[in-house]
């Protein structure tokens, strides 16, 4: 089956996304590397879907990838808007994306719950973020992504939550509200382009970036939990 790659080029990294595969991406230092890694990333993604009872396609083999769009970021803080991002997502596409997001989010919360509380704030030996820091970042960024769909987004105050359990609960509660917002978008809202801080956004781009962000952090947090399990 053929999948269409949308490649974001950043300094030192290229990321390939696939609109038909919410939350699936490959990355490498170059576009060529990201495309080369894409079939394996897609196959891994479909194994993850199968393990979690999510069915997007009946048959995926053999996997082939076509470069559809390739855009460089206009500045270090703004990702590009692909032509593919301008098409309004239908109900099924939104449902697929939210299903993947909910599964990844639940896995993240379960990962944190599997670790003793005294390890939630521990920085891994290799450096980076603690589990609590990952959770807080995910929670704040989901709010930020949804705000990109508003004409006049209000700046959210920094969270006062400090412990992982409270942040996990807030992450779950927010997700319920955000799902309703996304499902209730009108046809006009699903297709409009909004510009915030020099970056263009559409509903499709929000879904692409938000779900990919969740699965990216889920992978990092799974590796972190393995490190903490060895070190505890």
Backbone bond lengths (Angstrom), bond angles and torsions (degrees), N, CA, C in turn:
res aa  C-N    CA-C-N  psi(-1)  N-CA   C-N-CA  omega(-1)  CA-C   N-CA-C  phi
1 X - - - 1.453 - - 1.519 109.20 -
2 X 1.317 116.54 140.25 1.456 121.21 -176.96 1.528 111.32 -95.80
3 X 1.346 115.26 135.15 1.453 121.42 178.11 1.518 109.27 -122.89
4 X 1.325 115.31 149.35 1.459 121.82 -170.76 1.524 110.13 -106.35
5 X 1.323 115.52 116.92 1.461 121.41 -174.84 1.520 111.45 -87.75
6 X 1.333 114.76 133.04 1.459 123.29 172.05 1.517 106.12 -111.49
7 X 1.319 117.53 112.09 1.459 121.01 -171.01 1.519 111.44 -105.93
8 X 1.331 114.55 121.22 1.466 121.83 171.67 1.523 107.95 -94.89
9 X 1.319 116.40 125.90 1.461 120.71 178.43 1.525 109.83 -104.47
10 X 1.333 115.35 121.63 1.454 122.70 177.64 1.526 108.30 -119.25
11 X 1.311 118.75 161.53 1.471 119.60 177.42 1.530 110.58 -57.59
12 X 1.307 116.43 113.90 1.460 121.20 177.78 1.504 115.64 83.39
13 X 1.345 118.98 -1.76 1.474 120.54 -179.25 1.521 110.56 -152.99
14 X 1.320 114.66 140.93 1.465 121.45 171.80 1.520 107.87 -123.50
15 X 1.340 115.82 139.38 1.457 120.93 -179.98 1.516 109.65 -124.63
16 X 1.330 116.00 129.24 1.456 121.98 178.37 1.521 109.61 -104.48
17 X 1.336 115.95 123.76 1.462 123.05 177.50 1.529 108.76 -112.05
18 X 1.329 115.27 164.30 1.461 121.11 179.99 1.524 107.70 -138.84
19 X 1.331 115.79 112.25 1.456 118.52 -173.67 1.526 111.36 -59.14
20 X 1.324 117.19 -35.80 1.461 119.91 -178.09 1.526 112.71 -75.41
21 X 1.343 116.81 -6.69 1.465 121.75 -179.67 1.528 109.40 -125.46
22 X 1.321 118.30 82.51 1.474 120.36 -176.67 1.523 112.10 -60.11
23 X 1.332 114.85 126.98 1.457 119.86 178.10 1.504 114.48 87.55
24 X 1.329 118.10 -0.59 1.458 121.26 179.09 1.525 108.67 -96.65
25 X 1.321 116.96 135.85 1.456 121.06 178.53 1.525 109.31 -159.07
26 X 1.310 115.05 160.84 1.460 121.05 170.32 1.512 107.19 -132.76
27 X 1.311 116.83 153.46 1.455 120.00 -178.85 1.516 109.86 -142.18
28 X 1.327 114.52 152.21 1.463 122.37 177.47 1.516 107.29 -163.06
29 X 1.313 116.11 176.79 1.461 119.55 -178.52 1.521 112.34 -72.71
30 X 1.331 117.26 -20.00 1.464 121.77 179.71 1.525 109.91 -132.53
31 X 1.323 115.92 162.20 1.466 120.39 176.29 1.520 110.59 -61.66
32 X 1.310 116.47 -42.15 1.458 119.93 179.88 1.521 110.94 -60.58
33 X 1.321 116.28 -40.08 1.464 120.03 178.33 1.511 112.02 -66.78
34 X 1.337 117.06 -40.44 1.462 120.80 178.86 1.522 111.07 -63.80
35 X 1.324 116.87 -39.41 1.467 120.53 178.64 1.520 110.83 -69.74
36 X 1.317 116.76 -37.46 1.460 120.31 178.37 1.528 111.17 -65.09
37 X 1.338 115.96 -35.65 1.466 120.71 -179.45 1.525 112.63 -81.04
38 X 1.327 117.28 -12.53 1.465 121.13 -172.03 1.530 114.05 -61.61
39 X 1.349 120.63 -47.11 1.476 118.04 -178.93 1.517 113.54 -57.30
40 X 1.320 117.15 -42.16 1.469 119.84 178.38 1.529 110.79 -65.19
41 X 1.344 116.63 -39.64 1.461 119.99 178.20 1.520 110.90 -63.37
42 X 1.334 117.29 -39.25 1.459 121.07 179.13 1.524 110.89 -67.27
43 X 1.322 116.79 -42.66 1.462 120.02 178.61 1.531 111.11 -62.92
44 X 1.343 116.46 -40.78 1.462 120.44 176.80 1.523 110.75 -64.16
45 X 1.309 115.91 -39.68 1.463 121.89 178.95 1.529 110.36 -61.19
46 X 1.320 117.03 -43.98 1.461 119.34 -179.23 1.520 111.93 -70.23
47 X 1.327 117.60 -30.76 1.470 118.58 173.74 1.528 109.57 -65.01
48 X 1.335 116.18 -40.22 1.466 121.12 178.53 1.529 110.03 -63.54
49 X 1.330 117.50 -43.30 1.458 120.54 177.51 1.532 111.15 -59.09
50 X 1.327 115.37 -45.77 1.463 119.97 -178.40 1.523 111.08 -63.36
51 X 1.337 116.56 -42.46 1.464 120.59 179.48 1.524 111.86 -61.41
52 X 1.328 115.75 -27.61 1.463 120.59 -176.66 1.525 113.47 -106.20
53 X 1.334 116.01 12.20 1.454 120.26 174.59 1.511 115.07 68.13
54 X 1.343 117.04 29.96 1.463 121.56 179.15 1.523 108.42 -105.65
55 X 1.305 117.58 123.48 1.464 121.81 -178.51 1.522 110.09 -114.40
56 X 1.335 116.75 111.82 1.458 121.44 175.22 1.521 111.53 -103.61
57 X 1.339 116.03 -35.76 1.456 122.29 179.34 1.522 108.50 -138.21
58 X 1.309 116.25 150.24 1.462 120.18 178.59 1.525 111.39 -77.80
59 X 1.325 117.39 -36.57 1.459 121.35 -176.29 1.518 108.77 -140.05
60 X 1.348 117.45 134.79 1.460 119.92 -177.44 1.523 113.16 -123.56
61 X 1.301 119.31 -10.91 1.460 120.82 -176.03 1.520 111.12 -96.29
62 X 1.356 116.11 145.42 1.472 126.90 -7.91 1.521 111.40 -77.61
63 X 1.320 116.38 155.03 1.456 122.08 -179.44 1.521 110.09 -92.11
64 X 1.319 117.53 131.45 1.457 121.92 171.71 1.523 108.58 -134.01
65 X 1.326 115.75 151.40 1.461 121.80 -175.07 1.519 109.91 -125.49
66 X 1.331 115.85 133.02 1.456 122.52 175.97 1.521 109.27 -118.33
67 X 1.324 115.95 131.79 1.460 120.19 176.32 1.525 108.18 -74.86
68 X 1.330 115.77 114.31 1.459 121.43 -178.29 1.520 112.17 -96.55
69 X 1.342 116.05 -45.14 1.463 120.85 178.32 1.527 109.22 -142.30
70 X 1.327 113.37 145.98 1.470 120.36 -178.88 1.524 107.25 -139.79
71 X 1.330 116.86 112.29 1.458 120.96 -176.08 1.524 110.58 -132.32
72 X 1.313 115.31 141.08 1.456 120.83 175.19 1.523 108.95 -92.52
73 X 1.334 116.76 147.53 1.454 120.23 178.17 1.527 109.82 -65.96
74 X 1.319 115.78 140.58 1.463 119.53 -177.65 1.524 111.66 -74.39
75 X 1.306 117.65 -28.54 1.464 121.94 170.33 1.518 107.37 -153.13
76 X 1.314 115.75 173.15 1.466 119.01 -171.37 1.518 113.84 -67.51
77 X 1.334 118.20 -13.19 1.459 121.30 -178.01 1.526 113.83 -111.68
78 X 1.326 117.97 3.71 1.465 120.20 -175.13 1.522 110.55 -130.88
79 X 1.324 115.51 120.57 1.453 120.08 176.90 1.523 110.84 -84.25
80 X 1.320 117.63 152.96 1.465 120.67 -176.84 1.528 112.68 -73.70
81 X 1.317 115.18 158.19 1.456 122.30 173.13 1.525 107.64 -104.35
82 X 1.326 117.01 116.87 1.458 121.60 179.03 1.521 110.32 -79.83
83 X 1.315 115.87 156.30 1.463 119.49 172.99 1.523 109.83 -57.85
84 X 1.340 115.98 -35.91 1.469 120.28 179.14 1.519 112.02 -64.76
85 X 1.335 117.52 -25.57 1.467 121.01 178.95 1.524 112.24 -72.99
86 X 1.329 117.52 -15.75 1.464 120.72 -175.44 1.529 112.41 -81.39
87 X 1.312 117.75 -21.29 1.459 120.66 179.47 1.527 109.74 -73.51
88 X 1.314 116.48 132.86 1.466 120.92 -177.81 1.527 111.01 -68.17
89 X 1.320 118.79 130.72 1.465 120.69 175.46 1.524 110.76 -71.45
90 X 1.328 116.97 139.00 1.457 119.72 176.62 1.532 109.69 -86.26
91 X 1.326 116.21 179.68 1.464 120.32 -176.72 1.523 111.81 -59.14
92 X 1.345 116.82 -39.82 1.462 120.38 -177.49 1.521 110.97 -66.70
93 X 1.319 116.86 -40.47 1.467 119.75 179.72 1.524 110.67 -65.94
94 X 1.300 116.98 -41.89 1.468 120.10 177.35 1.521 110.35 -63.67
95 X 1.330 116.42 -42.63 1.463 120.36 179.10 1.525 111.09 -61.79
96 X 1.346 117.32 -43.51 1.469 120.88 178.82 1.527 110.79 -60.97
97 X 1.328 116.31 -45.74 1.462 120.03 -178.30 1.522 111.11 -64.20
98 X 1.316 116.92 -43.28 1.463 120.09 -178.89 1.521 111.75 -68.72
99 X 1.314 117.02 -31.79 1.463 120.86 177.10 1.524 110.33 -65.99
100 X 1.330 116.46 -45.45 1.465 120.52 177.15 1.526 110.30 -63.61
101 X 1.331 116.55 -44.05 1.462 120.44 179.87 1.523 111.64 -61.09
102 X 1.320 116.80 -44.64 1.468 120.42 -178.80 1.520 111.35 -63.33
103 X 1.328 116.08 -38.77 1.467 119.82 179.56 1.518 111.02 -67.38
104 X 1.335 117.00 -45.20 1.464 120.53 178.51 1.526 110.80 -63.36
105 X 1.317 116.41 -41.44 1.471 120.91 -179.83 1.531 110.65 -63.81
106 X 1.320 116.57 -42.82 1.461 120.37 178.72 1.528 110.92 -63.18
107 X 1.318 116.76 -39.28 1.464 119.81 178.18 1.522 110.95 -64.61
108 X 1.324 116.21 -39.68 1.466 120.30 178.22 1.532 110.38 -61.26
109 X 1.320 116.28 -46.70 1.462 120.66 -179.42 1.530 110.68 -64.13
110 X 1.338 116.59 -40.27 1.467 120.41 178.78 1.528 111.44 -66.98
111 X 1.336 116.03 -37.36 1.468 119.85 177.90 1.520 110.40 -59.45
112 X 1.320 115.98 -47.86 1.458 120.10 -178.55 1.534 110.59 -64.72
113 X 1.321 116.55 -40.33 1.465 120.62 -179.46 1.528 112.04 -65.47
114 X 1.339 116.53 -23.65 1.469 120.22 -178.55 1.528 112.42 -78.89
115 X 1.320 116.18 -9.36 1.470 121.06 -177.04 1.527 109.59 -104.10
116 X 1.321 118.98 136.08 1.469 120.66 178.01 1.531 111.35 -55.32
117 X 1.334 117.93 139.92 1.471 121.28 -177.07 1.524 114.42 -52.54
118 X 1.337 116.74 -32.51 1.465 118.84 -177.47 1.536 112.49 -68.54
119 X 1.349 116.27 -11.23 1.468 119.95 178.83 1.529 113.05 -101.95
120 X 1.327 116.66 -3.44 1.468 118.99 -175.69 1.529 112.88 -63.19
121 X 1.315 117.16 -31.27 1.461 120.49 -177.15 1.525 112.58 -100.70
122 X 1.306 117.08 7.69 1.467 119.57 -177.01 1.522 110.48 -77.42
123 X 1.316 115.95 131.43 1.457 122.21 175.24 1.530 108.07 -82.13
124 X 1.336 118.35 133.43 1.468 119.68 -178.93 1.524 111.47 -63.84
125 X 1.328 117.57 153.82 1.476 120.98 -179.19 1.523 112.88 -56.52
126 X 1.327 116.30 -31.63 1.468 120.67 -178.71 1.527 112.22 -80.44
127 X 1.342 117.16 -3.08 1.458 121.26 -177.24 1.516 111.16 93.84
128 X 1.318 116.36 -179.58 1.462 120.09 -179.18 1.513 111.75 104.59
129 X 1.321 115.03 -156.04 1.462 121.20 -174.78 1.516 112.02 -99.30
130 X 1.330 114.79 154.35 1.460 121.20 170.73 1.525 109.06 -80.39
131 X 1.328 116.81 171.77 1.464 120.80 176.58 1.525 110.89 -61.43
132 X 1.330 117.22 -41.14 1.462 120.39 179.46 1.521 110.95 -62.77
133 X 1.317 117.35 -40.78 1.460 120.68 179.39 1.531 111.15 -65.70
134 X 1.326 117.02 -40.24 1.464 119.98 175.52 1.527 110.38 -59.57
135 X 1.325 116.18 -47.87 1.463 120.81 -179.18 1.521 111.93 -59.34
136 X 1.333 116.10 -47.05 1.464 119.83 -178.77 1.529 110.36 -62.30
137 X 1.325 116.53 -41.88 1.468 120.87 178.96 1.525 111.14 -62.54
138 X 1.317 117.35 -43.47 1.465 121.36 179.92 1.528 110.18 -63.44
139 X 1.328 116.62 -46.00 1.464 120.85 -179.52 1.528 111.10 -60.83
140 X 1.314 117.05 -47.11 1.460 120.75 -178.61 1.518 111.67 -66.76
141 X 1.323 116.86 -37.70 1.460 119.48 -178.17 1.523 112.66 -73.82
142 X 1.323 118.43 -32.19 1.459 118.82 175.38 1.528 110.31 -63.41
143 X 1.330 116.42 -41.27 1.463 120.16 176.01 1.522 110.44 -61.17
144 X 1.317 116.60 -41.83 1.458 121.64 -179.47 1.530 111.14 -65.36
145 X 1.335 116.94 -43.72 1.465 119.74 179.09 1.526 111.39 -59.53
146 X 1.316 116.93 -46.57 1.469 120.04 -179.63 1.527 110.49 -63.44
147 X 1.332 117.01 -35.29 1.463 120.11 -179.86 1.524 111.89 -65.38
148 X 1.330 118.21 -19.23 1.471 120.95 178.65 1.525 111.52 -67.47
149 X 1.329 117.01 -14.76 1.459 121.11 179.61 1.519 112.54 -90.35
150 X 1.326 116.50 -1.19 1.470 121.33 179.65 1.522 110.05 -98.24
151 X 1.313 115.90 144.82 1.459 119.01 178.70 1.519 111.52 -67.33
152 X 1.313 116.70 -37.51 1.455 121.40 179.52 1.527 109.45 -129.79
153 X 1.331 117.96 78.00 1.466 119.41 -178.54 1.524 111.64 -66.84
154 X 1.320 115.34 137.29 1.458 120.47 176.88 1.518 109.29 -87.31
155 X 1.307 115.81 142.50 1.463 120.09 179.18 1.520 109.42 -72.89
156 X 1.321 116.17 125.52 1.459 120.85 -179.04 1.524 110.34 -81.30
157 X 1.333 117.31 133.48 1.472 119.27 176.01 1.526 109.87 -68.62
158 X 1.323 118.40 151.78 1.466 120.95 177.83 1.524 110.45 -57.00
159 X 1.299 116.23 143.22 1.454 119.72 -179.38 1.524 111.24 -67.57
160 X 1.306 115.22 145.83 1.463 120.41 176.63 1.528 111.00 -96.03
161 X 1.327 116.17 -3.70 1.456 119.87 179.82 1.525 109.91 -73.61
162 X 1.308 116.00 136.76 1.465 119.62 -176.20 1.519 113.96 -122.13
163 X 1.327 118.05 -24.39 1.464 118.76 -177.57 1.523 110.24 -99.13
164 X 1.324 115.03 150.27 1.455 121.55 -173.38 1.524 112.65 -62.46
165 X 1.316 117.90 -37.69 1.467 120.20 -178.43 1.527 111.22 -63.87
166 X 1.336 116.75 -43.22 1.466 120.21 179.32 1.524 111.11 -66.66
167 X 1.317 117.02 -39.35 1.464 120.64 179.05 1.525 110.27 -66.46
168 X 1.333 117.07 -40.39 1.465 120.84 177.50 1.523 110.88 -59.62
169 X 1.314 116.95 -44.05 1.461 120.96 179.31 1.524 110.85 -63.62
170 X 1.321 116.81 -43.02 1.463 120.51 179.31 1.525 110.86 -66.40
171 X 1.303 117.20 -38.37 1.469 121.72 176.65 1.516 110.52 -58.96
172 X 1.329 116.35 -43.65 1.463 121.31 179.49 1.529 110.91 -66.93
173 X 1.325 116.92 -44.91 1.463 120.64 -179.33 1.530 111.24 -62.83
174 X 1.328 116.53 -44.45 1.458 120.14 178.24 1.525 111.42 -59.38
175 X 1.324 115.44 -41.93 1.465 120.03 -177.12 1.522 111.43 -59.98
176 X 1.313 117.54 -37.43 1.460 120.54 178.30 1.523 110.61 -61.89
177 X 1.345 116.34 -42.17 1.464 120.54 178.88 1.528 111.05 -68.02
178 X 1.317 116.21 -41.31 1.461 119.90 -176.64 1.525 111.61 -68.96
179 X 1.323 116.93 -33.54 1.463 119.95 176.36 1.527 110.18 -60.98
180 X 1.322 116.74 -43.08 1.466 120.29 178.81 1.532 110.78 -62.90
181 X 1.323 116.63 -42.34 1.464 120.48 179.39 1.526 110.30 -59.77
182 X 1.327 116.82 -46.92 1.462 121.03 -176.91 1.523 112.00 -68.21
183 X 1.324 116.71 -40.28 1.467 119.48 -179.38 1.531 111.96 -69.52
184 X 1.326 116.87 -27.28 1.462 120.47 -175.46 1.526 113.24 -95.31
185 X 1.329 118.12 6.82 1.451 120.10 176.07 1.525 110.31 -60.88
186 X 1.309 116.53 135.48 1.463 120.48 178.36 1.526 109.08 -76.39
187 X 1.338 117.97 164.32 1.469 119.75 176.25 1.523 112.58 -53.78
188 X 1.317 117.39 -39.46 1.463 120.37 179.35 1.525 110.77 -66.58
189 X 1.326 117.24 -41.79 1.455 120.91 -179.85 1.530 111.93 -67.12
190 X 1.317 116.52 -30.57 1.459 120.21 -179.47 1.522 112.65 -72.47
191 X 1.317 117.59 -21.99 1.463 120.78 -175.84 1.529 113.91 -108.31
192 X 1.335 118.22 -12.09 1.457 119.05 -175.09 1.526 111.35 -73.76
193 X 1.317 114.44 153.51 1.462 122.41 178.17 1.529 107.96 -108.62
194 X 1.318 115.93 124.36 1.464 122.04 178.38 1.521 109.14 -115.59
195 X 1.314 116.58 142.02 1.460 121.23 179.84 1.524 110.05 -114.50
196 X 1.328 115.57 124.75 1.458 121.98 178.19 1.528 108.66 -131.42
197 X 1.316 116.21 124.69 1.463 121.98 178.56 1.529 111.56 53.49
198 X 1.325 115.84 38.68 1.454 120.95 176.25 1.516 115.06 81.64
199 X 1.321 118.03 3.87 1.470 121.14 -179.56 1.522 110.06 -115.70
200 X 1.327 115.97 133.42 1.462 121.66 179.62 1.527 110.68 -87.63
201 X 1.342 114.50 140.83 1.458 121.30 -177.19 1.523 110.68 -134.97
202 X 1.318 115.56 146.08 1.461 123.56 169.74 1.524 107.26 -135.31
203 X 1.330 115.86 170.75 1.470 119.31 177.88 1.523 111.03 -60.57
204 X 1.338 116.81 -40.43 1.465 119.88 -179.37 1.524 111.36 -64.80
205 X 1.328 116.62 -39.07 1.463 119.28 178.83 1.521 110.87 -67.63
206 X 1.322 117.86 -39.85 1.465 120.99 177.57 1.519 110.07 -59.29
207 X 1.334 116.95 -46.12 1.460 120.33 178.87 1.526 111.03 -61.68
208 X 1.325 116.38 -45.09 1.472 120.74 -178.51 1.517 111.25 -60.41
209 X 1.320 115.55 -48.80 1.452 119.38 -175.94 1.528 112.09 -73.28
210 X 1.328 118.03 -40.76 1.458 121.54 -176.57 1.527 111.60 -67.11
211 X 1.320 116.79 -46.16 1.466 119.47 -178.10 1.522 110.47 -70.57
212 X 1.333 116.96 -39.41 1.455 119.47 176.70 1.516 111.73 -62.69
213 X 1.328 116.51 -39.00 1.465 121.78 178.61 1.525 111.00 -62.39
214 X 1.311 117.40 -41.95 1.463 121.41 178.37 1.527 111.46 -61.24
215 X 1.330 115.97 -48.61 1.465 118.85 -177.01 1.527 111.77 -69.91
216 X 1.335 116.56 -31.34 1.463 119.57 176.93 1.525 110.26 -63.61
217 X 1.332 116.70 -47.41 1.465 119.90 -179.77 1.528 111.55 -69.97
218 X 1.313 117.41 -31.70 1.467 119.58 177.10 1.524 110.31 -60.03
219 X 1.328 116.49 -41.48 1.459 120.07 178.09 1.510 112.42 -65.06
220 X 1.326 116.21 -44.07 1.467 119.79 178.54 1.519 111.41 -63.96
221 X 1.326 116.65 -39.68 1.464 120.12 -177.56 1.525 111.15 -71.32
222 X 1.315 116.86 -32.66 1.466 119.73 176.08 1.527 110.18 -63.67
223 X 1.329 117.04 -41.79 1.461 120.62 177.15 1.526 110.34 -64.57
224 X 1.331 116.20 -39.43 1.463 120.19 -179.86 1.523 111.05 -64.95
225 X 1.317 117.24 -42.96 1.462 120.80 179.10 1.527 110.43 -60.74
226 X 1.326 116.92 -39.14 1.473 120.14 177.42 1.522 110.52 -62.67
227 X 1.332 117.14 -41.36 1.463 120.83 177.79 1.530 110.97 -63.67
228 X 1.312 116.47 -44.44 1.459 120.28 -179.19 1.523 111.37 -65.63
229 X 1.324 116.88 -34.42 1.464 120.90 -179.74 1.531 109.82 -66.59
230 X 1.321 115.90 -34.43 1.466 119.73 179.24 1.518 110.59 -73.93
231 X 1.351 116.73 -38.48 1.463 121.70 -172.87 1.519 114.19 -85.04
232 X 1.363 117.26 -19.51 1.478 117.79 -171.97 1.510 112.49 -67.74
